[in-house]
Amino acid sequence: MVCVWDPSDGRCLVSNSHLLPYAPSVLSSLPNRRHVAVSGQTMAIDIVDSWTLKIIRTLRGHGDWVTGLYAFDVGSRESM
């Protein structure tokens, strides 16, 4: 299950128990702060819209499980 929580009071704002066919173990917020990259025991990275909890893109081509993620804005030198 994937949930979006309100940090001010701990309420679950939206959840989706069928979003991913695997247990997510790595997550990285993308620079636009709306989307997150999620992966785990899979050879793909799913880009999820955190407002709707829907997968908007899947990046494939990895030869093994994805065990780490890091995102930065390639247009900003401050991110590097």
Residue pairs with C-beta under 8 A, 6 or more apart in sequence:
1 15
1 16
1 17
1 19
2 15
2 16
2 17
2 19
2 20
2 24
2 38
2 48
2 53
3 12
3 13
3 14
3 15
4 12
4 13
4 14
4 15
4 50
4 51
4 53
5 11
5 12
5 13
6 12
6 13
14 51
14 52
14 53
15 53
16 53
16 54
19 48
19 53
19 54
19 55
20 38
20 40
20 46
20 55
21 42
22 40
22 41
22 42
23 40
23 41
24 38
24 39
24 40
25 39
25 40
25 41
25 67
26 38
26 39
26 40
26 66
26 67
26 68
26 69
27 36
27 37
27 38
27 69
28 36
28 37
28 69
28 70
28 71
29 35
29 36
29 71
30 36
30 37
30 47
30 71
31 71
31 72
31 73
31 76
31 79
34 49
34 50
34 51
35 47
35 48
35 49
35 50
35 56
36 47
36 48
36 50
37 45
37 46
37 47
37 48
37 69
37 71
38 45
38 46
38 47
38 48
39 45
39 46
39 65
39 66
39 69
40 65
40 66
41 65
42 65
42 66
43 60
43 61
43 62
43 63
43 64
43 65
43 66
44 58
44 59
44 60
44 62
44 66
45 58
45 59
45 62
45 66
45 69
46 55
46 57
46 58
46 59
47 55
47 56
47 57
47 58
47 59
48 54
48 55
48 56
49 56
72 79
72 80
73 79
